[in-house]
Amino acid sequence: MPDPFYITTPIYYVNDVPHIGSVYTNVACDVMARFARLDGHEVKFLTGTDEHGQKVEKSAKDAGLSPQAFVDKISENFQSLIPLCKLSSDDFIRTTEERHIKGVLYLWNTLVEKGYIYLDSYKGWYSVRDEAFYGESEIKDGKAPTGAPVEWVEEPSYFFKLSAFQEKLLNYYENHPDFIGPVSRRNEVIQFVKSGLTDLSVSRTSFTWGIEVPNDPKHVIYVWLDALTNYLTALGYPEKTEDFKKFWPALHVVGKDILRFHTVYWPAFLMAADLPLPSRIFAHGFWTNEGQKMSKSLKNTIDPVALIETYGLDPVRYFLMREIPFGQDGNFSKAHLVGRLNGDLANDLGNLSQRVLSFIQKNAEGRIPSKGSLNQEDKDLMEMSSNLLSKIRPMILKDQELHRYIEEVWKVIAASNRYVDHQAPWALKKTDPERMETVLYVLCTALQKIGILLQPLLPDSSGKILDQLALPLDKRGFEDLETPLQTGVLLPPPSVIFPKFKEESV
């Protein structure tokens, strides 16, 4: 039995509506969660919303709402992404929930008892937008490294002894080279930690929307100490529940902008509390829109609802995962999306399915054909499709190379299309009907494997392919990849999986 698999998105900050970045992370995690389930793992897939902090308090005030009413409203927008993107998530956590607050207070008290939190006062630069503290050396032209405005803050504060963990963290990174991915991000984190860690301010007194510090209600707990704990509280922490024992530690998938919080602060908090560290933290890149950085001021943010309504969910999922190597920055382009839809999906995969199944409907009594004896070309295609799972498993579950998973499946799709052209079953119908049946059987087998392996990425479309092969719902797991198709099974009339997208309908 494979190990349990726990995967998390970051919890999304509720000072604004969801955008394409939220969908990107969600879909990536969903692909991995679905893949792991099909591969026999017991899976927990967590997402949620981060609802405390100064930025939320200000946004609520601007909206004329109480902070709680404001976060209730905005959190619903993020929860609506689950059905919109057909996410297979198992839990949605909110940091205003009692189960979460209880866990944060327990972690705080643990850090106090172990001597890692002390009271002092903070003087320094703080970005409300990033909810982050920055050192003097990081401020350029009055702004944070992220470009966010900063303000000088002087207030009493509790501090976490982050400086005590510099060498421990560096040793951990060295002994666990796969802890941070991709490699470029790992190098960035190591460089930051080597430059020296100072103690971290972990409370604020200048606003009230947060979890009160135990025994000192003038302070609220710093939003990042609060937020990061969600990965534990969703498992029932501080109780050592069955879920906690089964699923922790997690694979965290985050945007590169919150890498430091997850790879420096979070491991240090866990070390201080004597808790196991995450299994891996993977930071993906950002999207530009038609070559421009996205921003509300430029009015070029991408509405995920409109995008999916226009192009369809599976094409959007495919484009986001295929267009750029996962972990790198990339550019969103409607022309590229339409190109992927009409080229990769409609021409390559859709056409393969349509031409094979339509030919069977017209020329093989609409039934799965007989196998017959295989020649070398048949065996080559069968072997190529049979080797897919072992090749792509580490790409997804170990290295998060989602783009490579897709490329490998598309190699089989391309080989199948070449095989159709070369074998020419339409000619064999007249000259060698028995051989025609074998060719069609080999192609159905390739479609079976392609359909099963694309379920994590294209849940609807792959389901349609498998429906058209009359494959029962309980025969679509990875353990069924090598189950031979039953000859003679009656197939339903085929239908188009990916209609071509016409430019004028944009």
LUMBA-453180 format. One record per residue (C-alpha): residue in one letter; residue number from 1; x, y, z. Coordinates in pm, whole numbers. Layout:
> r/k/px/py/pz
> A/NUM/X/Y/Z
...
END
This chain:
> r/k/px/py/pz
> M/1/0/0/0
> P/2/154/337/-101
> D/3/216/599/169
> P/4/-64/848/249
> F/5/-31/1171/52
> Y/6/-108/1513/202
> I/7/-102/1811/-34
> T/8/-188/2173/41
> T/9/-242/2495/-148
> P/10/-152/2813/37
> I/11/-454/2954/215
> Y/12/-567/3252/10
> Y/13/-574/3598/157
> V/14/-927/3740/161
> N/15/-867/4106/91
> D/16/-965/4058/-276
> V/17/-1140/3822/-521
> P/18/-976/3507/-665
> H/19/-757/3550/-974
> I/20/-578/3329/-1224
> G/21/-293/3263/-977
> S/22/-535/3105/-729
> V/23/-676/2880/-1002
> Y/24/-324/2787/-1118
> T/25/-217/2664/-773
> N/26/-550/2491/-712
> V/27/-543/2303/-1043
> A/28/-179/2197/-997
> C/29/-257/2053/-653
> D/30/-573/1890/-787
> V/31/-377/1716/-1064
> M/32/-134/1576/-806
> A/33/-410/1475/-563
> R/34/-612/1300/-834
> F/35/-300/1126/-965
> A/36/-207/1002/-616
> R/37/-560/868/-554
> L/38/-561/680/-885
> D/39/-218/545/-792
> G/40/-354/389/-473
> H/41/-256/650/-214
> E/42/-492/766/59
> V/43/-504/1141/-7
> K/44/-585/1457/185
> F/45/-601/1771/-30
> L/46/-640/2093/167
> T/47/-717/2448/61
> G/48/-869/2744/245
> T/49/-860/3113/333
> D/50/-636/3332/549
> E/51/-870/3579/717
> H/52/-684/3782/982
> G/53/-446/4078/965
> Q/54/-418/4450/913
> K/55/-490/4435/541
> V/56/-821/4254/597
> E/57/-919/4494/874
> K/58/-857/4790/639
> S/59/-1041/4627/344
> A/60/-1341/4552/568
> K/61/-1351/4911/688
> D/62/-1333/5042/329
> A/63/-1624/4810/240
> G/64/-1830/4934/534
> L/65/-1846/4586/689
> S/66/-1734/4426/1012
> P/67/-1419/4216/959
> Q/68/-1613/3892/1019
> A/69/-1890/3984/774
> F/70/-1625/4086/520
> V/71/-1426/3761/544
> D/72/-1746/3551/534
> K/73/-1835/3716/204
> I/74/-1491/3695/41
> S/75/-1419/3341/161
> E/76/-1727/3226/-33
> N/77/-1560/3346/-356
> F/78/-1265/3116/-290
> Q/79/-1488/2826/-190
> S/80/-1673/2870/-521
> L/81/-1348/2781/-704
> I/82/-1392/2421/-586
> P/83/-1693/2338/-808
> L/84/-1581/2585/-1078
> C/85/-1246/2404/-1125
> K/86/-1380/2060/-1025
> L/87/-1126/2040/-743
> S/88/-1112/1710/-557
> S/89/-1023/1884/-229
> D/90/-1107/1710/98
> D/91/-1118/2009/331
> F/92/-1146/2387/324
> I/93/-1005/2563/628
> R/94/-1070/2920/743
> T/95/-846/3085/999
> T/96/-1149/3232/1177
> E/97/-1273/2879/1260
> E/98/-1257/2763/1621
> R/99/-1062/2448/1528
> H/100/-790/2668/1383
> I/101/-777/2927/1659
> K/102/-746/2649/1919
> G/103/-441/2507/1738
> V/104/-272/2847/1694
> L/105/-307/2924/2066
> Y/106/-164/2583/2153
> L/107/136/2636/1923
> W/108/193/2985/2070
> N/109/188/2850/2425
> T/110/424/2568/2326
> L/111/674/2816/2181
> V/112/648/3028/2498
> E/113/699/2726/2727
> K/114/1005/2619/2529
> G/115/1156/2966/2566
> Y/116/1137/3073/2201
> I/117/907/3375/2245
> Y/118/992/3691/2442
> L/119/850/4044/2478
> D/120/1041/4347/2345
> S/121/961/4629/2104
> Y/122/980/4643/1727
> K/123/1128/4920/1515
> G/124/1150/4862/1144
> W/125/994/4846/801
> Y/126/663/4669/753
> S/127/457/4608/439
> V/128/83/4594/501
> R/129/27/4449/153
> D/130/272/4162/209
> E/131/200/4135/584
> A/132/579/4107/612
> F/133/871/4267/795
> Y/134/1177/4368/592
> G/135/1535/4450/685
> E/136/1691/4787/600
> S/137/1911/4623/333
> E/138/1602/4490/151
> I/139/1434/4830/108
> K/140/1494/4990/-232
> D/141/1350/5332/-319
> G/142/1118/5312/-20
> K/143/969/4979/-128
> A/144/992/4611/-32
> P/145/1160/4359/-268
> T/146/809/4275/-393
> G/147/751/4638/-492
> A/148/502/4685/-208
> P/149/505/5011/-12
> V/150/648/4988/340
> E/151/592/5193/653
> W/152/810/5248/958
> V/153/659/5071/1257
> E/154/746/5122/1625
> E/155/542/4921/1875
> P/156/572/4669/2157
> S/157/604/4318/2015
> Y/158/661/3958/2105
> F/159/952/3804/1918
> F/160/1028/3451/1805
> K/161/1395/3349/1837
> L/162/1443/3287/1466
> S/163/1816/3360/1493
> A/164/1858/3041/1699
> F/165/1762/2834/1395
> Q/166/2001/2963/1129
> E/167/2247/2673/1144
> K/168/1973/2415/1207
> L/169/1791/2528/894
> L/170/2106/2530/680
> N/171/2194/2180/802
> Y/172/1842/2063/724
> Y/173/1853/2206/370
> E/174/2189/2035/313
> N/175/2073/1698/447
> H/176/1738/1715/264
> P/177/1823/1847/-84
> D/178/1466/1784/-209
> F/179/1303/1982/74
> I/180/1266/2294/-145
> G/181/1181/2290/-513
> P/182/1263/2384/-777
> V/183/1641/2404/-733
> S/184/1655/2777/-819
> R/185/1422/2852/-524
> R/186/1626/2630/-293
> N/187/1939/2827/-375
> E/188/1754/3153/-312
> V/189/1642/3040/35
> I/190/1987/2914/133
> Q/191/2139/3246/29
> F/192/1882/3437/237
> V/193/1942/3226/550
> K/194/2321/3244/510
> S/195/2297/3624/503
> G/196/2185/3608/867
> L/197/1854/3560/1048
> T/198/1726/3809/1305
> D/199/1449/3738/1556
> L/200/1101/3770/1410
> S/201/827/3998/1543
> V/202/526/3770/1600
> S/203/264/4005/1744
> R/204/107/4342/1659
> T/205/-68/4607/1868
> S/206/-164/4860/1599
> F/207/-480/4672/1494
> T/208/-718/4421/1654
> W/209/-837/4181/1381
> G/210/-650/3866/1474
> I/211/-609/3598/1739
> E/212/-536/3757/2077
> V/213/-206/3666/2240
> P/214/-280/3453/2549
> N/215/-276/3665/2868
> D/216/-197/3984/2676
> P/217/-507/4102/2484
> K/218/-336/4422/2360
> H/219/-144/4202/2115
> V/220/-272/3993/1826
> I/221/-67/3705/1687
> Y/222/127/3788/1369
> V/223/-78/3679/1070
> W/224/189/3445/932
> L/225/234/3249/1255
> D/226/-146/3225/1258
> A/227/-184/3134/889
> L/228/90/2874/853
> T/229/-53/2670/1137
> N/230/-357/2586/921
> Y/231/-167/2293/772
> L/232/-167/2134/1119
> T/233/-505/2249/1249
> A/234/-681/2096/946
> L/235/-551/1760/1075
> G/236/-691/1822/1424
> Y/237/-377/1967/1588
> P/238/-308/1995/1880
> E/239/-479/1656/1917
> K/240/-273/1372/1772
> T/241/-570/1257/1564
> E/242/-570/962/1323
> D/243/-550/1216/1039
> F/244/-250/1387/1197
> K/245/-66/1059/1248
> K/246/-158/938/900
> F/247/-104/1244/682
> W/248/154/1477/838
> P/249/402/1582/696
> A/250/268/1758/385
> L/251/372/1865/38
> H/252/311/2242/36
> V/253/260/2406/-306
> V/254/297/2786/-290
> G/255/365/3091/-505
> K/256/724/3212/-507
> D/257/620/3535/-331
> I/258/554/3346/-6
> L/259/855/3115/-27
> R/260/1039/3271/269
> F/261/746/3224/507
> H/262/715/2856/416
> T/263/1081/2757/392
> V/264/1234/2967/674
> Y/265/974/3076/931
> W/266/750/2769/913
> P/267/1027/2507/952
> A/268/1173/2710/1239
> F/269/836/2721/1419
> L/270/802/2344/1373
> M/271/1157/2274/1491
> A/272/1093/2488/1799
> A/273/773/2293/1874
> D/274/943/1954/1814
> L/275/714/1876/1524
> P/276/815/1705/1196
> L/277/888/1938/905
> P/278/692/1931/576
> S/279/804/1664/330
> R/280/860/1923/56
> I/281/780/2283/-32
> F/282/744/2363/-402
> A/283/718/2723/-525
> H/284/569/2791/-867
> G/285/617/3105/-1075
> F/286/392/3393/-1178
> W/287/188/3471/-1488
> T/288/197/3786/-1693
> N/289/-99/3874/-1919
> E/290/-9/3920/-2286
> G/291/342/4019/-2172
> Q/292/230/4266/-1904
> K/293/250/4225/-1528
> M/294/-104/4187/-1395
> S/295/-240/4458/-1171
> K/296/-574/4608/-1080
> S/297/-451/4954/-1182
> L/298/-382/4828/-1537
> K/299/-719/4649/-1534
> N/300/-557/4341/-1687
> T/301/-623/4080/-1421
> I/302/-782/3761/-1555
> D/303/-1122/3660/-1426
> P/304/-1112/3280/-1391
> V/305/-1491/3247/-1410
> A/306/-1510/3427/-1746
> L/307/-1209/3233/-1873
> I/308/-1365/2895/-1797
> E/309/-1705/3002/-1931
> T/310/-1541/3106/-2260
> Y/311/-1299/2820/-2325
> G/312/-1421/2535/-2103
> L/313/-1270/2395/-1785
> D/314/-1052/2118/-1928
> P/315/-889/2340/-2194
> V/316/-806/2599/-1924
> R/317/-668/2327/-1692
> Y/318/-463/2189/-1981
> F/319/-326/2527/-2087
> L/320/-224/2629/-1734
> M/321/-37/2304/-1673
> R/322/116/2268/-2020
> E/323/210/2620/-2127
> I/324/503/2676/-1891
> P/325/730/2443/-1693
> F/326/581/2422/-1344
> G/327/803/2633/-1119
> Q/328/890/2896/-1382
> D/329/725/3227/-1473
> G/330/517/3239/-1788
> N/331/291/3447/-2005
> F/332/-84/3408/-2044
> S/333/-198/3461/-2402
> K/334/-546/3402/-2543
> A/335/-390/3315/-2880
> H/336/-172/3049/-2714
> L/337/-470/2911/-2522
> V/338/-675/2882/-2843
> G/339/-372/2726/-3012
> R/340/-343/2463/-2741
> L/341/-719/2395/-2752
> N/342/-741/2363/-3131
> G/343/-400/2201/-3178
> D/344/-311/1975/-2884
> L/345/-665/1898/-2768
> A/346/-890/1907/-3075
> N/347/-640/1801/-3347
> D/348/-413/1562/-3155
> L/349/-620/1396/-2882
> G/350/-974/1471/-2996
> N/351/-911/1373/-3355
> L/352/-734/1050/-3252
> S/353/-1034/945/-3045
> Q/354/-1288/1054/-3305
> R/355/-1125/894/-3608
> V/356/-1061/560/-3435
> L/357/-1401/526/-3267
> S/358/-1596/654/-3569
> F/359/-1415/405/-3792
> I/360/-1502/122/-3550
> Q/361/-1866/236/-3547
> K/362/-1887/223/-3927
> N/363/-1657/-67/-4010
> A/364/-1631/-299/-3709
> E/365/-1993/-329/-3599
> G/366/-1938/-65/-3330
> R/367/-1763/-319/-3104
> I/368/-1416/-350/-2949
> P/369/-1229/-539/-3225
> S/370/-1042/-868/-3190
> K/371/-676/-859/-3100
> G/372/-516/-1099/-3348
> S/373/-140/-1150/-3376
> L/374/82/-845/-3320
> N/375/365/-729/-3543
> Q/376/659/-518/-3424
> E/377/487/-184/-3484
> D/378/187/-297/-3279
> K/379/415/-413/-2997
> D/380/612/-86/-3004
> L/381/301/128/-2955
> M/382/160/-109/-2690
> E/383/491/-101/-2502
> M/384/522/276/-2528
> S/385/178/326/-2373
> S/386/240/55/-2110
> N/387/560/226/-1988
> L/388/392/562/-1931
> L/389/293/523/-1566
> S/390/637/429/-1434
> K/391/786/717/-1631
> I/392/545/990/-1517
> R/393/490/888/-1153
> P/394/812/1053/-1020
> M/395/754/1357/-1242
> I/396/429/1429/-1057
> L/397/465/1297/-704
> K/398/839/1353/-649
> D/399/949/1643/-869
> Q/400/623/1829/-949
> E/401/718/1842/-1318
> L/402/358/1853/-1432
> H/403/445/1982/-1778
> R/404/669/1678/-1838
> Y/405/387/1441/-1742
> I/406/174/1600/-2015
> E/407/457/1591/-2268
> E/408/508/1218/-2211
> V/409/139/1139/-2262
> W/410/136/1355/-2577
> K/411/428/1156/-2718
> V/412/201/849/-2709
> I/413/-84/1048/-2865
> A/414/148/1160/-3146
> A/415/279/805/-3194
> S/416/-81/676/-3208
> N/417/-173/928/-3476
> R/418/133/829/-3681
> Y/419/40/462/-3635
> V/420/-313/524/-3772
> D/421/-172/700/-4079
> H/422/89/431/-4141
> Q/423/-136/129/-4082
> A/424/-424/282/-4284
> P/425/-712/68/-4146
> W/426/-939/205/-4423
> A/427/-717/28/-4679
> L/428/-692/-287/-4466
> K/429/-1072/-311/-4464
> K/430/-1053/-415/-4829
> T/431/-728/-611/-4826
> D/432/-700/-768/-4479
> P/433/-1003/-724/-4245
> E/434/-844/-938/-3974
> R/435/-536/-715/-3968
> M/436/-765/-410/-3960
> E/437/-925/-544/-3641
> T/438/-584/-589/-3476
> V/439/-481/-232/-3565
> L/440/-807/-96/-3420
> Y/441/-763/-305/-3105
> V/442/-409/-165/-3055
> L/443/-547/188/-3097
> C/444/-831/127/-2850
> T/445/-574/0/-2600
> A/446/-366/316/-2648
> L/447/-681/530/-2599
> Q/448/-764/332/-2284
> K/449/-423/411/-2131
> I/450/-424/774/-2249
> G/451/-775/824/-2109
> I/452/-691/671/-1771
> L/453/-364/865/-1734
> L/454/-519/1198/-1832
> Q/455/-795/1178/-1569
> P/456/-596/1389/-1317
> L/457/-555/1670/-1573
> L/458/-872/1647/-1785
> P/459/-1135/1490/-1557
> D/460/-1432/1558/-1787
> S/461/-1274/1493/-2126
> S/462/-1085/1180/-2028
> G/463/-1408/1053/-1872
> K/464/-1581/1100/-2209
> I/465/-1306/906/-2389
> L/466/-1337/619/-2141
> D/467/-1718/632/-2168
> Q/468/-1687/596/-2544
> L/469/-1466/291/-2490
> A/470/-1746/151/-2266
> L/471/-1493/120/-1983
> P/472/-1677/63/-1651
> L/473/-1628/328/-1381
> D/474/-1459/74/-1154
> K/475/-1199/-9/-1422
> R/476/-1038/335/-1453
> G/477/-772/326/-1180
> F/478/-403/289/-1253
> E/479/-425/-75/-1147
> D/480/-650/-123/-1451
> L/481/-401/14/-1704
> E/482/-287/-334/-1806
> T/483/-632/-494/-1796
> P/484/-700/-603/-2156
> L/485/-1005/-456/-2323
> Q/486/-1287/-704/-2371
> T/487/-1335/-776/-2739
> G/488/-1688/-765/-2871
> V/489/-1811/-506/-2623
> L/490/-2065/-275/-2788
> L/491/-1951/88/-2795
> P/492/-2179/392/-2781
> P/493/-2183/623/-3083
> P/494/-1874/851/-3055
> S/495/-1908/1225/-3005
> V/496/-1664/1514/-3039
> I/497/-1458/1559/-2720
> F/498/-1299/1898/-2801
> P/499/-1493/2122/-3042
> K/500/-1269/2361/-3232
> F/501/-1272/2714/-3088
> K/502/-1353/2986/-3339
> E/503/-1165/3313/-3287
> E/504/-1468/3534/-3350
> S/505/-1641/3388/-3043
> V/506/-1381/3549/-2810
END
